[in-house]
Amino acid sequence: MSKQVYKADMAFCKGNVCVEWGRYAGDRVACMIVDAATGELLMKASINLPNEPIADNQFFVKTWSENEGVLAFLLTNGLVRSTGRSARTGFASAPLVEILVPHASPAGVA
């Protein structure tokens, strides 16, 4: 099965990309943006905050520094929806999102 290709226009990530899903230790969802042609990891869209309670189909988005624009990218492409909740992590706040795409549901995450 071929991967869905998206057009990225984020501060530090531009061009054709794919979204890959994985798991952090503790079985939480990890979201990565990779180059569509090479598979090279361009950014980790998620951040693992193991002390924050979340559902199996949710993750926190790293929206600062090199990840500027990643939340808008995920929302605009219909990959996630905002829960309206966020968690503090140091000096930043990470928004919590719910995964909308079927292949990224907990059963489909490797």
N, C-alpha and C positions, 0 to 999 in steps of 0.2 A: 504494500500500500504506500503510495507516495504521500509525502508530508505537505501540509498546507503551507504555501509561501505567502508572506505578508511584506508589504512595503513599509520599511521603518524610516522615520525622519525625526529621530531623537537627537539630543545634544551630542552624544558620543557614539551613536549607533545609527548608521544610515545605510539604506540599500535593501536588498532582498534577504529576509530572515525567516527562520522557522522557530517555533516555540517547542521546546522539549520539556518533558515532565519527569521528575524523579522523586526520590524520598531522602530526607535528612535522617540522621540517626534519631530514633524515637518515632519514626514512621510518619513524619509530617511532610506535606507536599513541598517539593522544590520546583521552581519554574526558571528555566534558562532560555535565553535568546541566543540562537546560533546562526552563523552564516549559512544561507540556503545552499550555496554551491560547495562549500568546503566542510561544513559541519563544525567549524571552529567556534568555540564558546566566545561570545561577544560580551555577554553580561549575565549575571544572576539577577533575575527580577525579584526573587523572593529573599526573605531573611528569616532565619529560624529563631524564634523567641520561645524557647521550650517552657518557660514559666507562665506564659499567657494561654489561657484556655481558648481553644478554637475547635470547630467542627472538622471532620475528615475532608470535606470539600472546600476548605478555606486555607488561605495563606496570607502572611503579611508581605507587603510590597516595599522594597527598598526604593525610595523616591528621591534620594539626595545624591549629591556628588555626580559620579559618572552615570548614575541611573536617572538623571533628570529626563522627564518625559515618558518614562516607562509605564506609569499608571495610565496616562492618557492613551498610550498605544494599546494596552490591554483592554481598556474600556471601549475604545473606538472600534476595535476589531471584534468585539462581542465575545471575548475570551473569558471575561470576568464581569461581575457587578459589585459595586461598593456595598458594604454592609453598614456604613455610617460609623463604624467603630475604628479606633486606631490605638496603638500602644506606643508609649515612650521608649526610646532606645538611645540612651545617652542624651545628646542635645537635639535629636531628631524625633519625629513621630512617624511610625509606619502604619499606613492604612491597611485594614483587613478587608480582603475581597473574597467573594465566593466564585468558584470555578463554574462556568456555564457550558463549556464544550464537552460533549459526551466522552471523547477519548481521554479526557483528563480527569474523569471521575475516579474516586479511590480505587475501583476495581481495575481501571485501565492504566494506573500509574505504576511504572516499573520500580 
